[in-house]
Amino acid sequence: MKFVTLLVVPFAAALASTAPFRGCKHKVKESIHGPPRGWYVHSPAPKHHILELKIALPQPKFPELEQQLWEISDPSHARYGAYLSKQETEALMAPHPETLDIVSEWLALHVGLAEEMLDTTYYVHKHTETGESIVRTTSYSLPDILHDHVDLIQPTTMFTRFKAFKSTLHRNKEVQPAVSYLPGQTITGPAGNAVNASCNSMITLSCLRQLYNAENYTTHENNNTLGITAYIGQYANNKDLQQFYQAQNPSAYGSNYTLISINGGKNDQDMPGDEANLDTQFGFGLTWPTRRTFYTTGGEPPFIPDLTTPNDTNEPYTDWLEYVLSHDDIPQTISTSYGDDEQSVPYTYATRVCSGMASLGVRGVSLLFSSGDGGVGDGNLDPATQICKSNDGHNRTMFLPGFPASCPYTAANLDQSVTAVGGTVSIPETAVDFSSGGFSNYFARPAYQEAAVSAYLAKLAPDTYKGLYNSTGRGFPDVAAQSKYFSVIYQGQPQPIDGTSCASPAFAGFVSMLNDARINAGKAPLGFLNPFLYSTGYKALNDITSGNNPGCGTLGFNATVGWDPVTGYGTPNFEKLKELVLAMP
């Protein structure tokens, strides 16, 4: 089996000596119990099949980057907002020269032979429900001398379905509330202000501004930028966007966005995507005239190895991270509405992706991710039919936290680098029942979250869901926003959309507006949000105290006073948040 490596080093330097590898036996670097639940071995991988292997090298200076992120993200620290440049960040992410030398030498000895290089055998695995095919192995080995010089190699043991990084959106098939409202009729919103009563059955840009107390704010034309990401063939339709602008923000009509293609990503105007339409219409519509960037990243399954497609390229997060980190100009706020079960992603891969996101944090970027739509796992209340099973060979029932919503940024598990957004519904707001939340099985709880999460756990009855979740894990989501009945233009028609995919671009829009206010006042953008949110920002959020997120044959967790693993600390009150962020250095 051939391979192409993304490790960029000068192979032509000939690397004269092979002495370090003489007599050095292979030792297992990473293995899993077997194909995860739902996958089975179909056939050996074709010998002509080409894999693009990505080799992640250790970053010995990363603890320093971690310390920098903590300092510049903490509003009480003297270095708050003193973000690093691209060059400074790269210096802290660089591998040791010795690592480059020894890994380069090893690669030079194994040109074109992935199975020999990794002492493994690749197979075509098929998914029982979807029929998707991927080329993977369940174990790979490296010479013992390399173990300290290589963090991971993929694709090897990762069976994440890209529907793997699946959208957390689902179209609303329910009959909407049969409620008629008198013209001008209002109800009281979470900020105590009047909100149009129709917002209880259809969410628009105006509804979000009313609900979250931002009606009177006008964004400025400065260097502030909002970024929206797209994967798995989701394309933003420009005609639908203009129709949306006409209906909900006429001032934005005729405006466009910057389109950035990564790894062959497309934006096919003949194939509109409901997810991409939702994200761009609400994200860009809320923040206009703020600069707008739409990232479309290629690489998704299903991959069928007997087709003519030569590559199995399906790790879009790393492709996106590599691209964004290589550029000087990055949006200050970025929203992503894609994710998967945490256990479907190997721990080594998860930590590496989260480290890349931390590197964006030190450069002043606020990353927001949908928490997911499965409640505590599969969204299923019935114990007899729930499918929340571990993929470690034991097949035990367990809650299924999402990734990257659970993302921290180091193996030391001291912090996290993304802000996870859960969902609400109705006015007064309650937790929407599909809002994913819970506790990471990979990453320990960060210090600044300890008090808030411990207070929630102390309210639970003894042994509540014992054995189903990791009570010491990173709790998510952090915040929430409306997630039902979003009025999106899709194929020229208004389409009601549900999902925490609605919540992430909505909350990101208000974060971008906060960044706009700070930049206009001559201040730095907010960057990594969570230290602010958990120290003082929560005081400017609308606490959601009712609702729950069923799944895995249980009722899930309850929303309650303070932080909870359904809606986090709650939904935004923009004017209060603006007052807080403008008072910070």
C-alpha positions in Angstrom: 0.0 0.0 0.0 1.4 3.4 -1.0 1.4 6.5 1.1 1.8 10.2 0.8 2.9 12.0 3.9 2.0 15.5 4.9 5.2 15.8 7.0 7.0 18.5 5.1 10.8 17.9 5.5 13.6 17.8 3.0 13.9 14.1 2.1 16.6 14.8 -0.5 19.2 15.4 2.2 19.8 11.7 1.7 20.0 11.0 5.5 23.1 8.9 5.0 23.0 6.7 8.1 20.3 4.1 8.9 22.2 2.9 12.0 19.4 4.0 14.5 17.0 1.5 13.0 19.3 -1.6 12.8 18.0 -4.3 15.0 15.2 -2.0 16.2 12.0 -4.0 16.5 8.5 -2.6 15.9 6.4 -1.9 19.0 2.7 -1.2 19.0 2.1 2.5 19.0 -1.7 2.5 19.0 -4.4 -0.1 18.9 -8.2 -0.5 19.5 -10.1 -3.5 20.5 -11.5 -4.1 17.1 -13.8 -2.3 14.6 -16.2 -0.1 16.6 -19.8 -1.0 16.9 -21.5 -0.8 13.5 -18.4 -1.6 11.5 -17.1 -5.0 10.1 -14.2 -6.2 8.1 -15.2 -6.5 4.5 -12.0 -7.3 2.6 -8.3 -6.7 2.5 -7.4 -3.2 1.2 -6.4 -3.1 -2.5 -2.6 -3.1 -2.7 -2.8 -0.2 -5.2 -4.9 1.9 -2.8 -3.3 5.3 -1.9 -3.4 6.6 1.7 -2.4 10.1 2.6 -0.8 9.6 6.0 -0.6 12.4 8.4 2.2 12.2 11.0 1.9 14.3 14.0 5.2 15.1 15.7 5.5 16.1 19.4 5.5 19.8 20.2 7.9 20.1 23.2 7.2 23.8 23.7 3.5 23.4 23.9 3.3 23.8 27.7 4.6 27.3 27.1 1.8 27.9 24.6 -0.7 26.6 27.1 0.6 29.0 29.7 0.4 31.8 27.3 -3.2 30.9 26.4 -4.2 30.9 30.0 -2.7 34.3 30.7 -4.0 36.1 27.6 -7.5 34.7 28.0 -7.9 35.6 31.7 -9.5 39.0 32.1 -7.9 39.4 35.5 -4.4 38.8 34.2 -2.0 41.7 33.2 -1.4 40.1 29.8 -5.1 39.8 28.9 -5.6 40.3 25.1 -1.9 40.3 24.3 -2.3 37.7 21.6 0.6 36.0 19.7 1.5 36.5 16.1 1.5 33.6 13.6 5.3 33.4 13.8 5.3 33.4 17.6 2.7 30.7 17.6 4.6 28.5 15.1 7.7 28.7 17.2 5.8 27.2 20.1 4.3 24.5 17.9 7.5 23.4 16.3 8.9 19.8 16.8 12.5 19.3 18.0 15.1 19.2 15.2 16.2 15.7 16.4 12.6 14.5 15.8 12.6 15.9 12.3 15.9 14.2 11.5 15.0 10.7 12.8 11.5 10.6 11.4 12.7 11.9 8.0 15.3 9.1 8.0 12.7 6.5 8.8 10.4 7.8 6.0 13.3 7.6 3.5 13.6 3.9 4.2 9.9 3.1 3.5 8.9 5.1 0.4 5.6 3.8 -0.8 4.9 1.0 1.7 2.5 2.0 4.4 1.8 -1.5 5.7 5.4 -2.4 5.9 6.2 1.0 7.5 3.6 0.5 10.2 3.9 -3.3 10.5 0.2 -3.6 10.0 -2.5 -4.8 7.5 -5.2 -2.4 6.2 -8.7 -3.7 5.5 -11.8 -2.3 3.9 -14.4 -1.9 6.6 -18.0 -1.4 5.9 -20.7 0.2 8.1 -23.7 -2.1 8.7 -26.4 0.6 8.5 -25.1 2.9 5.8 -22.9 0.7 3.7 -20.1 3.2 3.8 -16.6 1.8 3.2 -13.3 3.1 4.7 -9.8 1.7 4.7 -8.5 1.3 8.2 -6.5 -0.9 10.6 -7.1 -1.7 14.3 -3.4 -1.5 15.3 -0.1 -0.1 14.0 3.5 -0.3 15.2 6.6 1.8 15.0 10.3 1.1 15.7 10.7 1.6 19.5 13.2 4.4 18.9 10.4 6.4 17.2 7.8 6.3 19.9 8.9 9.5 21.6 9.2 11.2 18.2 5.7 10.5 16.8 2.4 11.4 18.6 0.1 9.6 16.1 -0.3 8.6 12.5 -3.7 8.7 10.8 -5.7 7.4 9.0 -5.1 4.2 10.9 -7.4 3.4 13.8 -9.9 6.2 13.5 -13.4 5.0 12.4 -15.1 8.4 12.8 -17.8 8.8 10.2 -17.5 12.0 8.3 -20.9 12.0 8.2 -18.3 11.5 10.7 -18.1 15.1 11.4 -21.9 15.1 10.9 -24.1 18.1 10.9 -26.0 18.5 14.1 -29.0 19.9 12.1 -32.3 18.3 11.4 -35.2 19.8 9.5 -38.3 20.4 11.6 -40.9 17.9 10.6 -43.2 18.7 13.5 -46.3 20.8 13.1 -45.5 24.2 14.6 -47.6 25.5 17.4 -51.0 26.4 16.1 -51.0 29.8 17.8 -52.3 33.0 16.3 -51.0 36.4 17.4 -52.5 39.8 17.1 -50.5 42.3 15.1 -48.0 44.0 17.4 -48.7 41.5 20.2 -45.7 41.0 22.5 -44.5 38.8 25.2 -41.8 39.4 27.8 -38.3 38.2 26.8 -35.5 36.9 29.0 -34.1 40.5 29.4 -37.4 41.8 30.6 -38.0 43.5 27.3 -40.9 43.2 24.9 -40.5 40.5 22.2 -42.8 40.0 19.2 -45.1 37.1 20.1 -44.6 35.4 16.8 -41.0 34.6 17.9 -42.5 31.7 19.9 -43.3 29.9 16.6 -40.7 31.2 14.1 -37.2 32.5 14.8 -35.8 35.3 12.6 -32.9 37.7 12.8 -35.2 40.2 14.4 -36.4 37.7 17.0 -32.8 36.9 18.0 -32.0 40.6 18.4 -35.1 41.1 20.5 -34.7 38.0 22.6 -31.0 38.7 23.4 -31.3 42.4 23.9 -29.4 43.7 20.8 -32.0 45.6 18.9 -30.3 48.9 19.3 -26.7 47.8 18.4 -25.3 48.6 15.0 -22.1 46.9 13.9 -19.2 48.9 12.3 -17.0 48.5 9.3 -13.6 47.6 10.8 -11.2 44.7 10.7 -13.6 42.4 12.6 -14.5 39.2 10.8 -16.9 36.3 11.3 -15.9 32.9 10.0 -18.3 30.0 9.1 -17.0 26.5 8.4 -18.5 23.9 6.1 -17.7 20.2 5.7 -19.3 17.0 4.2 -20.3 18.6 0.9 -22.4 21.4 2.5 -22.6 24.4 0.1 -24.0 27.9 0.8 -26.3 29.0 -1.9 -25.8 32.6 -2.8 -29.3 33.1 -4.4 -30.9 31.8 -1.2 -28.7 34.1 0.9 -29.8 37.1 -1.1 -33.4 36.1 -0.7 -32.9 35.7 3.0 -31.3 39.2 3.2 -34.2 40.7 1.3 -36.7 39.2 3.8 -34.8 39.6 7.1 -32.0 42.2 6.7 -32.6 44.3 3.5 -29.5 46.5 4.3 -27.3 43.4 3.6 -28.9 42.7 0.2 -26.3 42.6 -2.6 -23.4 42.0 -0.1 -21.2 38.9 -0.5 -18.7 37.0 1.5 -15.1 35.8 1.1 -15.1 32.2 -0.1 -12.0 30.1 0.9 -11.6 26.5 -0.5 -9.5 24.1 1.5 -8.4 20.7 0.3 -10.5 21.0 -2.9 -13.6 22.2 -1.0 -16.4 23.4 -3.3 -19.4 25.6 -3.1 -21.6 24.1 -5.8 -24.5 26.5 -6.4 -26.6 23.6 -7.9 -26.4 21.7 -4.6 -27.5 24.0 -1.8 -26.9 22.7 1.7 -29.5 23.3 4.4 -26.7 23.4 7.1 -24.5 25.8 5.1 -27.5 28.0 4.3 -28.5 28.1 8.0 -25.0 29.0 9.1 -24.3 31.7 6.6 -27.8 33.3 6.6 -28.0 33.7 10.4 -24.3 34.2 11.1 -23.8 36.8 8.4 -27.2 38.2 8.6 -26.9 39.0 12.3 -23.5 40.7 12.0 -23.6 42.6 8.7 -21.7 44.7 7.7 -18.9 42.8 9.6 -16.5 41.1 7.2 -17.6 37.5 6.4 -15.6 34.4 5.5 -17.0 31.0 4.5 -14.5 28.1 4.6 -15.5 25.1 2.5 -13.2 22.1 3.3 -13.2 19.0 1.1 -12.7 15.4 2.3 -15.6 13.3 3.3 -17.0 9.7 2.9 -18.5 7.5 1.9 -15.2 6.3 0.4 -15.5 3.2 -1.8 -12.0 1.9 -2.6 -12.9 0.2 -5.9 -13.9 3.6 -7.4 -11.3 5.6 -9.4 -10.9 8.1 -6.5 -7.2 7.5 -5.5 -7.3 9.0 -2.0 -9.1 8.3 1.3 -9.0 11.9 2.6 -11.5 12.3 5.4 -9.9 14.3 8.3 -11.4 17.7 7.5 -10.6 19.3 10.9 -6.9 18.8 10.5 -7.0 20.1 6.9 -8.9 23.2 8.1 -6.6 23.8 11.1 -3.5 23.5 9.0 -4.8 26.0 6.5 -6.0 28.6 9.0 -3.0 28.4 11.2 -0.7 29.1 8.2 -2.3 32.5 7.5 -1.8 35.8 9.2 -5.4 37.1 8.8 -7.9 34.9 10.8 -11.5 35.7 11.7 -11.8 36.8 15.3 -15.0 34.6 15.7 -15.5 31.2 14.0 -18.6 29.0 14.2 -18.7 25.3 13.5 -21.9 23.1 13.5 -20.4 19.7 12.9 -19.3 17.0 15.3 -19.4 13.3 16.3 -19.4 11.1 19.4 -16.2 11.6 21.4 -15.4 7.9 21.5 -15.4 7.6 17.7 -12.3 9.8 17.7 -9.0 8.2 19.0 -7.8 10.0 22.0 -4.4 10.9 20.4 -6.3 12.5 17.4 -8.7 14.3 19.7 -5.8 15.9 21.7 -4.0 16.9 18.6 -7.0 18.6 17.1 -7.7 20.4 20.3 -4.1 21.5 20.5 -4.5 23.1 17.1 -7.6 24.9 18.3 -5.6 26.1 21.3 -3.1 27.6 18.9 -6.0 29.6 17.4 -6.9 30.8 20.9 -3.5 32.3 21.5 -4.0 34.3 18.3 -7.2 35.8 19.6 -9.8 33.6 18.0 -13.1 32.7 19.6 -14.2 29.2 18.5 -17.8 28.1 19.0 -19.2 24.6 18.3 -22.7 23.1 18.4 -23.0 20.7 21.3 -25.0 18.2 19.3 -28.5 16.9 19.1 -28.6 13.6 20.9 -29.2 14.7 24.5 -26.9 12.6 26.7 -26.3 10.2 23.8 -28.8 9.0 21.3 -31.9 11.0 22.3 -33.8 7.8 23.0 -35.8 7.5 26.2 -36.5 3.8 25.8 -34.0 1.5 27.7 -34.9 -1.4 25.4 -34.0 0.3 22.2 -31.3 2.8 23.2 -27.9 2.4 21.4 -25.5 4.2 23.7 -22.8 1.5 23.8 -19.1 1.7 24.4 -16.8 0.8 21.5 -14.0 -0.7 23.7 -15.2 -4.3 23.3 -17.2 -4.3 26.5 -20.4 -3.0 24.8 -21.5 -1.4 28.1 -24.2 1.3 28.3 -22.8 4.8 28.7 -23.6 8.4 27.9 -22.0 9.6 24.7 -20.3 13.0 25.0 -19.7 14.9 21.7 -16.5 16.0 20.1 -15.2 18.7 19.6 -17.7 20.1 22.1 -15.6 18.3 24.8 -12.4 19.7 23.4 -9.6 20.7 25.8 -6.2 21.6 24.4 -3.5 19.5 26.1 -3.0 16.0 27.3 -2.5 17.7 30.7 -6.2 18.5 30.6 -5.9 21.8 32.3 -8.2 23.7 30.0 -10.3 23.7 26.9 -10.1 25.7 23.7 -13.6 25.8 22.4 -17.0 27.1 23.6 -19.8 24.6 23.2 -23.3 25.9 22.5 -26.4 24.0 23.6 -30.0 24.7 22.7 -33.2 26.3 24.0 -36.7 26.7 22.8 -39.8 28.9 23.4 -40.3 32.1 25.4 -39.8 31.9 28.3 -36.8 29.8 27.3 -36.4 26.2 28.3 -33.8 23.6 27.4 -34.7 22.0 24.1 -34.8 18.2 24.6 -32.2 17.3 22.0 -29.5 19.7 23.4 -26.4 17.5 23.9 -24.5 17.9 27.1 -22.7 15.9 29.7 -19.1 15.2 30.6 -16.0 14.2 28.6 -14.6 10.7 29.0 -11.3 11.9 27.6 -10.6 15.2 29.2 -10.6 16.2 32.9 -12.5 19.2 34.1 -10.5 22.5 33.8 -9.8 24.4 36.9 -11.9 27.5 36.1 -14.9 25.3 35.5 -14.5 23.3 38.7 -16.7 25.4 41.0 -19.6 25.7 38.6 -19.7 22.0 37.6 -19.1 20.8 41.2 -22.1 22.9 42.3 -24.3 21.2 39.7 -23.1 17.7 40.6 -23.8 18.4 44.3 -27.4 18.9 43.5 -27.8 15.4 42.0 -29.2 12.7 44.2 -26.5 10.1 45.2 -25.7 7.6 42.5 -27.7 9.4 39.9 -26.7 7.7 36.6 -23.8 6.0 38.3 -21.4 4.4 35.8 -23.0 6.2 32.8 -20.9 9.3 32.9 -17.5 10.6 34.0 -18.2 12.9 37.0 -14.6 14.3 36.8 -14.8 15.2 33.1 -15.0 18.5 31.3 -18.6 19.6 31.4 -20.4 20.9 28.4 -22.1 22.9 26.9 -20.9 26.3 28.2 -23.7 28.5 26.9 -26.9 28.1 24.8 -29.2 29.8 22.3 -32.5 29.2 20.5 -32.4 26.0 18.4 -35.9 25.5 16.9 -38.1 26.9 14.2 -35.3 28.9 12.5 -36.7 30.4 9.3 -34.0 29.5 6.6 -34.3 30.0 2.9 -33.6 26.7 1.2 -34.1 26.2 -2.5 -36.0 29.4 -2.7 -38.5 28.5 0.0 -38.7 29.3 3.7 -37.8 26.2 5.6 -38.1 25.8 9.4 -34.9 24.2 10.8 -34.1 22.7 14.2 -30.8 21.8 15.9 -28.0 23.1 17.9 -26.6 23.9 14.5 -28.9 26.9 14.9 -27.5 27.8 18.3 -23.8 28.0 17.3 -24.0 30.6 14.5 -26.5 32.6 16.5 -24.4 32.8 19.6 -21.3 33.3 17.5 -23.1 36.3 15.9 -23.4 38.0 19.2 -19.8 37.2 20.1 -18.8 38.8 16.9 -20.8 41.9 17.8 -19.0 42.0 21.1 -15.7 41.8 19.3 -16.9 44.6 17.0 -17.6 46.8 20.1 -14.2 46.1 21.6 -12.3 46.7 18.3 -14.2 49.9 17.8 -13.2 51.0 21.2 -9.5 50.2 20.5 -9.4 47.0 22.4 -8.3 43.5 21.5 -10.9 40.8 20.6 -12.2 38.4 23.2 -10.3 35.3 22.0 -10.9 32.1 24.0 -14.1 32.9 25.8 -14.4 30.4 28.6 -12.2 32.0 31.3 -14.3 35.2 30.9 -17.6 33.3 30.8 -16.9 31.3 34.0 -15.4 34.2 36.0 -17.7 37.1 35.2 -19.5 36.7 31.9 -22.1 34.3 33.3 -23.6 37.3 35.2 -24.8 38.6 31.8 -26.4 35.4 30.6 -30.0 34.4 30.9 -30.1 31.3 33.2 -32.2 28.5 31.9 -33.8 26.5 34.7 -36.2 24.1 33.1 -36.0 21.3 30.6 -33.8 18.2 30.2 -31.9 16.3 27.6 -33.1 12.6 27.4 -31.1 9.8 25.8 -29.5 6.4 26.4 -32.8 5.1 28.0 -32.9 7.9 30.6 -34.4 11.3 31.1 -30.9 12.8 30.9 -29.7 15.8 33.0 -31.9 18.7 34.1 -31.5 22.4 33.5 -31.3 24.2 36.8 -30.1 27.4 38.5 -26.5 28.1 37.5 -24.4 26.0 35.1 -25.9 22.7 33.9 -25.0 20.1 31.3 -28.0 21.0 29.1 -27.7 24.7 28.5 -24.4 25.7 30.3 -24.7 29.1 31.9 -27.5 30.1 29.5 -28.3 32.5 26.7 -26.8 35.9 26.0 -28.0 39.3 27.2 -26.0 41.4 24.7 -26.3 44.8 26.3 -25.1 43.4 29.7 -22.3 41.4 28.0 -21.2 44.5 26.1 -21.0 46.5 29.3 -18.8 43.8 30.8 -16.5 43.4 27.9 -16.0 47.1 27.4 -15.0 47.5 31.0 -12.3 44.9 30.6 -8.7 45.9 29.5 
